[in-house]
C-alpha cells in the first residue's frame, strides 16, 4: 500500500543507520511515509543500533509521536518551508517533522530540542541542511500556534486523521467519533496479563510495587494490571520466567469470552503474535489440543517464542486459515477463535502508522477476507460448538455488519449473548471503543452451531 505523503519514493534502506536517536527517528518516519514500511517491521531492527536504553526510548517516542501527529506536522512544515524539499531529501523533511513534534508535544527546552535536531541533520550526512533545520524550527517556535489555528480549519489537520477514516467514524459512531480520534492521539497505557497458573494477580502487583512499579487491576478482567507508566519488559519481575505478558486489556477479553473447557479441541485462527493463544492455554491447561494457524511462518515463529517463554505448547500450522483442505485433519473443533485480519482502526494509538498506511479501499478488501474466513472455518466447528469472532477494528463494516451478513446466510448459526455490560451493545456482538476503561478498540461476537 502506498501511504499518503508528499515524499517522493526512493529507497533509503541502503544507507547506514546512524547512532543518533533523532536521525534514526527521521529515517523511520521517512520509511513509513515514503516507502509504506510498517513500524512493526522497522522498530525491532532499527532501534538495535542504539546502545543506550535512553536513546532507544527517545527514538521510539519521536517516531511514534511524529507519526501520531503526522498530518498536522506535515501541513505545518509546508507553511514554514519557503519551497518543498527534493525527493532525495525526504529524510530532512522527516527530520523537520521530528523537530516540530518536540517543540509542540514534548516537554523539552526548545533551544535544546532545536540544537539536537540540527546535529541530527549532520548525523544524516547532510551538513548543508543544518542551517535550514535551524531556521525552520526557530520559525516554527515563533509562529506554530498562529499557523495551526489557520490550518485546523481542515478537519484532517485538526484531528490528525485521514479524511476517509474520519468520515467512516462519523458515520458509524456519530456520538462517539470525537472521543475515538482523541483516544487515538494519546499515548497508550501499558497493560500486563499475569500468568494465573504461576502467580496471583495480587501477588504480582506486590512484586511490581517492590520493584518500584505502580500498577492497578483492570476491572472486569481476572489477570490484567495496568501500569502507571510504561517500562521496558526487562524491568518486569519474572517476565523472562513466564510470570507475566504484555497484552492490552481489550485483547484479554478474547480468551475469557471463549471460555475453553477441559478436554476440548480449540482452534486459534490468525494466531500471531500469540498473545491470545497463550492466554487460552493459561486459562485452560487441560485442553485436548490447541491448534494455532497463521499464514506467515515468520509470524508463527513469534507465537513459538511466546509459548516457549511461558512454558506452553500448541500445534502450530503455517498456512492460510481459510485453506482448510491444506491443513485440517478432519477432526472438528469444540471452540474456534477467529481473530480476523482487519483495518486495525481500534489500535491506532499503538500503531499510528496505520493512519498513513491504510486506505478506504482496504476496508472492503478486508471485509471480503473476513467473510471468506467465517465461511471456511464454520464447517470445522462441532455441533454445539462456539466460534468467537474478534477484531481490533471500530468499523461496523468489519464487525456487526459482517456478522449480520454471515448469520443471514447460515441457518445453523445462532448468536450467543456476551456476559456483562461492558462496551457498546450492537445489532450483533459488543464493541469496546479506544480509551474506554483504558483499553484499545475491540469487537467481539459469539456464535454457536445448532445441534442437528
C-alpha positions in Angstrom: 0.0 0.0 0.0 1.2 3.5 -0.8 0.9 5.9 2.0 -0.5 9.4 1.8 2.6 11.5 1.6 4.3 14.3 -0.3 7.6 12.5 -0.1 8.9 11.1 -3.3 9.5 7.3 -3.2 13.1 6.3 -3.3 15.0 3.7 -1.2 16.8 4.8 1.9 17.4 1.2 3.1 21.0 1.0 1.9 22.1 4.0 4.0 24.0 3.1 7.2 21.7 3.6 10.2 23.0 6.5 12.3 23.6 6.2 16.1 21.7 9.4 16.7 18.2 8.9 18.0 16.7 11.9 16.2 18.3 11.0 12.9 17.2 7.4 13.4 13.6 8.6 14.1 13.6 10.7 11.0 14.7 7.7 8.9 11.9 5.5 10.3 9.3 8.2 9.7 10.5 8.6 6.2 10.4 4.8 5.7 6.8 4.7 6.8 5.7 7.8 4.9 7.7 7.3 1.8 8.1 3.6 1.4 5.0 2.2 3.1 7.0 0.3 5.7 5.3 -0.6 9.0 6.6 0.3 12.4 6.3 -3.3 13.5 8.9 -4.2 10.9 11.2 -1.2 11.5 11.4 -0.8 15.2 12.9 -4.1 16.2 15.7 -3.8 13.6 16.5 -0.1 13.7 16.5 0.5 17.4 19.1 -2.2 17.9 21.8 0.1 16.7 21.4 2.4 19.8 23.4 1.0 22.7 21.9 3.3 25.3 18.4 2.4 26.5 17.6 6.1 26.9 18.4 6.8 23.3 16.3 3.9 22.2 13.4 5.2 24.3 13.8 8.7 22.8 14.0 7.4 19.2 10.8 5.4 19.8 8.9 8.3 21.3 10.0 10.6 18.5 9.0 8.1 15.8 5.6 7.2 17.3 4.8 10.7 18.3 5.7 12.2 14.9 3.6 9.6 13.1 0.7 10.1 15.5 0.6 13.8 14.6 2.0 13.5 11.1 -0.9 15.1 9.2 -0.7 18.3 11.4 3.1 18.4 11.4 3.4 17.9 7.6 0.9 20.7 7.0 2.8 23.0 9.4 6.1 22.2 7.8 4.7 23.0 4.4 3.8 26.5 5.6 7.2 27.0 7.3 9.3 26.0 4.3 9.9 28.5 1.5 9.8 25.8 -1.1 9.4 22.0 -1.0 12.4 19.8 -0.5 13.5 17.5 -3.2 12.5 13.8 -3.1 16.0 12.7 -2.3 15.9 14.8 0.9 12.8 13.2 2.4 15.0 12.3 5.4 15.4 16.0 6.1 11.7 16.6 5.6 11.0 13.9 8.2 13.6 15.4 10.5 11.8 18.7 10.4 8.6 16.9 11.5 10.6 15.2 14.3 11.8 18.6 15.4 8.3 20.2 15.3 7.0 17.3 17.3 9.5 18.0 20.0 8.5 21.7 20.1 4.8 21.1 20.2 4.3 17.9 22.1 7.3 17.1 24.3 8.4 18.8 27.5 11.9 19.6 26.3 13.6 23.0 26.4 13.1 24.5 22.9 16.7 25.5 22.4 18.0 22.1 23.4 15.5 20.3 21.0 16.4 22.6 18.1 20.2 22.2 18.7 19.9 18.4 18.9 17.8 18.2 15.8 20.3 20.4 13.8 23.0 18.0 14.9 20.8 15.1 13.6 20.9 16.6 10.2 24.7 16.3 10.3 24.4 12.7 11.5 22.3 12.0 8.4 25.3 13.1 6.3 23.7 16.4 5.2 25.6 19.2 6.8 24.1 21.6 4.2 20.7 21.1 5.9 21.8 22.2 9.4 21.0 25.8 8.7 17.7 25.0 7.1 16.6 22.9 10.0 17.7 25.5 12.5 15.8 28.3 10.6 12.6 26.3 10.1 12.4 25.1 13.7 13.1 28.6 15.1 10.4 30.0 12.8 8.1 27.2 14.0 8.8 28.1 17.6 7.6 31.6 17.0 4.7 31.0 14.6 3.4 27.5 15.0 0.4 28.4 17.2 -0.9 31.0 14.7 -0.3 28.8 11.7 -2.0 25.8 13.3 -5.0 28.0 14.1 -5.4 28.6 10.4 -4.6 25.1 9.3 -7.0 23.5 11.7 -9.9 24.6 9.6 -9.2 21.4 7.7 -10.6 18.5 9.8 -7.9 16.2 8.7 -5.3 18.5 10.1 -7.3 19.3 13.2 -7.8 15.7 14.2 -4.7 14.3 12.6 -6.7 11.5 10.9 -7.2 10.9 7.2 -10.5 12.2 5.8 -11.8 8.8 4.7 -11.4 7.4 8.3 -13.0 10.5 9.9 -16.0 10.1 7.5 -16.4 6.4 8.4 -16.1 7.1 12.2 -18.7 9.9 11.9 -21.0 7.5 10.0 -20.6 4.6 12.4 -20.2 6.4 15.7 -21.9 9.8 15.4 -22.0 10.3 19.2 -18.5 8.9 19.9 -16.2 9.7 16.9 -14.6 12.7 18.6 -13.7 10.6 21.7 -12.4 7.9 19.4 -10.0 10.2 17.5 -8.9 11.9 20.7 -8.0 8.5 22.2 -6.2 7.5 19.0 -3.9 10.6 19.5 -3.0 9.7 23.1 0.0 7.6 24.2 -1.4 4.1 25.1 -1.0 2.7 28.6 0.9 -0.5 29.2 -1.2 -3.4 30.4 0.0 -6.7 31.7 -1.6 -10.2 31.8 -0.5 -12.2 34.9 0.0 -15.9 34.3 -2.5 -17.1 36.9 -1.1 -20.6 36.6 2.0 -19.4 38.2 1.1 -16.4 40.3 -2.0 -14.5 41.6 -2.7 -11.0 40.3 -2.4 -9.5 43.8 0.9 -11.3 44.4 2.3 -10.0 41.2 1.1 -6.5 41.9 3.1 -6.6 45.1 6.2 -7.8 43.2 5.8 -4.8 40.9 5.4 -2.5 43.9 8.6 -3.9 45.5 10.4 -3.1 42.2 9.1 0.5 42.3 6.5 -0.1 39.5 3.0 1.2 40.2 0.1 -0.8 38.8 -3.7 -1.1 39.3 -6.1 -4.0 38.5 -8.3 -3.6 35.4 -11.9 -4.0 36.5 -13.7 -7.0 34.9 -10.6 -8.8 33.9 -9.1 -11.5 36.1 -5.5 -11.3 35.1 -5.0 -7.6 34.0 -2.8 -5.0 35.6 -2.3 -1.5 34.1 0.9 0.3 34.8 1.0 3.9 35.9 3.7 4.4 33.2 5.3 2.1 30.7 8.5 0.3 31.4 10.9 -2.0 29.5 9.9 -5.6 29.6 13.3 -6.4 31.1 12.2 -4.4 34.2 9.2 -6.6 34.8 9.8 -9.1 37.6 9.7 -12.6 36.3 9.0 -11.7 32.7 11.6 -14.0 31.2 10.4 -16.7 33.6 6.9 -16.5 32.2 5.1 -14.9 35.1 3.6 -12.1 33.0 3.0 -11.0 29.5 2.3 -7.6 27.9 -1.3 -7.6 26.5 -3.9 -4.9 26.3 -7.0 -5.4 28.5 -9.3 -5.4 25.5 -7.3 -8.3 23.9 -7.5 -10.2 27.2 -11.3 -10.4 26.9 -11.0 -12.8 24.0 -9.8 -15.9 25.9 -12.2 -15.2 28.8 -15.1 -15.0 26.4 -14.0 -18.1 24.5 -14.1 -19.9 27.9 -12.4 -23.2 26.8 -13.2 -26.3 28.8 -11.2 -29.4 29.8 -10.8 -31.9 27.1 -11.8 -29.6 24.3 -10.1 -29.2 20.9 -9.6 -25.5 20.2 -8.6 -23.6 17.0 -6.9 -20.2 17.2 -7.1 -18.9 13.6 -4.8 -16.0 12.5 -3.0 -16.6 15.8 0.2 -14.4 15.6 1.8 -13.0 17.6 0.3 -15.5 20.1 -0.9 -13.4 23.0 -4.4 -14.8 22.8 -3.0 -18.3 22.1 -1.0 -18.2 25.3 -3.9 -16.8 27.3 -6.2 -19.6 26.2 -3.6 -22.2 27.4 -3.1 -20.3 30.7 -6.8 -20.3 31.3 -7.4 -23.9 30.5 -4.3 -26.2 30.8 -6.4 -29.3 30.3 -7.3 -28.9 26.7 -7.1 -31.9 24.4 -5.3 -29.8 21.8 -4.9 -26.2 20.7 -4.1 -25.6 17.0 -2.7 -22.2 16.2 -2.8 -21.2 12.5 -1.1 -18.2 10.8 -0.4 -17.6 7.2 3.3 -16.4 7.7 6.0 -18.7 9.0 7.9 -15.7 10.4 4.9 -14.5 12.4 4.3 -18.0 13.6 7.9 -18.0 15.0 6.8 -15.2 17.3 4.0 -17.5 18.6 6.5 -20.2 19.3 8.8 -17.7 21.2 5.9 -16.5 23.4 4.8 -20.1 24.2 8.3 -21.2 25.0 8.8 -18.2 27.4 5.6 -19.2 29.2 6.3 -22.9 29.2 3.2 -23.7 27.0 2.7 -25.8 23.9 0.4 -25.9 20.9 0.2 -27.4 17.5 1.4 -24.6 15.1 0.4 -24.6 11.5 1.8 -22.1 8.9 -0.9 -21.8 6.3 -3.9 -19.6 5.2 -6.6 -20.4 7.8 -9.2 -20.3 5.0 -7.4 -23.0 3.0 -8.7 -25.7 5.3 -8.2 -28.5 2.8 -4.4 -28.0 3.1 -4.1 -28.2 6.9 -7.3 -29.5 8.6 -7.2 -33.2 9.7 -11.0 -33.6 9.6 -11.5 -33.6 13.4 -13.9 -30.9 14.5 -13.1 -28.2 17.0 -15.2 -27.5 20.0 -14.2 -23.9 20.1 -12.8 -21.6 17.4 -11.2 -18.1 18.0 -11.2 -16.2 14.7 -9.1 -13.1 15.4 -9.8 -11.8 12.0 -7.4 -9.6 9.9 -8.9 -6.1 9.9 -8.2 -2.4 9.4 -6.8 -2.2 13.0 -8.7 1.0 13.4 -9.1 0.3 17.1 -5.4 0.2 17.9 -4.2 3.3 16.1 -2.9 4.8 19.4 -0.4 1.8 19.5 0.2 1.8 15.7 0.0 5.4 14.5 1.5 4.4 11.1 -2.0 2.9 10.3 -3.1 6.5 9.6 -0.7 6.6 6.7 -0.7 3.0 5.5 -4.4 2.2 5.4 -6.8 3.2 2.6 -10.6 3.3 2.5 -10.5 0.6 -0.2 -8.7 -1.7 2.2 -11.8 -1.9 4.4 -13.8 -3.6 1.7 -11.0 -6.0 0.8 -10.6 -6.9 4.5 -14.3 -7.4 4.9 -14.3 -9.9 2.0 -11.4 -11.8 3.6 -13.3 -11.9 6.9 -16.4 -13.3 5.3 -14.2 -15.9 3.5 -12.6 -16.9 6.8 -16.0 -17.2 8.5 -17.5 -19.4 5.9 -14.3 -21.5 5.6 -13.9 -22.2 9.3 -17.6 -22.7 10.2 -17.6 -26.3 8.9 -14.7 -27.1 11.2 -16.9 -26.3 14.3 -18.6 -29.2 16.0 -22.3 -29.1 16.5 -23.0 -27.3 19.8 -19.5 -25.7 19.5 -18.7 -22.0 19.8 -16.9 -19.6 17.4 -15.7 -16.2 18.9 -15.2 -13.6 16.2 -12.8 -10.8 17.2 -11.3 -7.7 15.5 -9.3 -4.8 16.7 -11.5 -2.6 14.4 -14.2 0.0 15.3 -15.7 0.0 11.8 -19.1 -1.7 11.6 -18.4 -3.0 8.1 -15.9 -5.3 9.6 -17.8 -6.0 12.8 -21.6 -6.1 13.4 -22.3 -5.7 9.7 -20.1 -8.6 9.0 -21.8 -10.9 11.5 -25.3 -9.8 10.4 -24.4 -10.8 6.8 -23.0 -14.2 8.0 -25.9 -15.0 10.2 -28.4 -14.1 7.4 -27.0 -16.9 5.3 -26.5 -19.6 7.9 -29.5 -21.4 9.4 -27.2 -23.5 11.7 -25.6 -20.4 13.3 -27.1 -18.5 16.3 -25.7 -15.6 18.3 -24.9 -16.1 22.0 -25.2 -13.2 24.3 -21.9 -12.0 25.7 -21.8 -11.8 29.5 -21.5 -8.4 31.3 -22.5 -4.9 30.4 -19.1 -3.6 29.2 -18.6 -1.7 25.9 -21.5 -1.0 23.5 -24.1 -3.5 22.5 -24.6 -3.7 18.7 -27.1 -5.5 16.5 -24.7 -8.4 16.8 -21.9 -8.5 19.4 -20.3 -5.8 21.6 -17.7 -3.1 20.9 -15.1 -1.5 23.1 -14.0 1.9 21.8 -10.4 3.1 22.1 -9.7 4.6 25.5 -12.7 3.1 27.3 -11.5 1.7 30.6 -8.0 2.3 29.3 -8.4 -0.3 26.6 -7.9 -0.5 22.9 -10.8 -0.8 20.5 -12.0 -4.4 20.1 -15.1 -6.0 18.8 -16.5 -9.4 19.9 -19.3 -11.7 18.7 -20.0 -15.2 19.9 -21.8 -17.8 17.6 -22.9 -21.3 18.3 -23.6 -24.1 15.8 -27.0 -25.6 16.3 -27.2 -29.3 17.1 -28.5 -31.3 14.2 
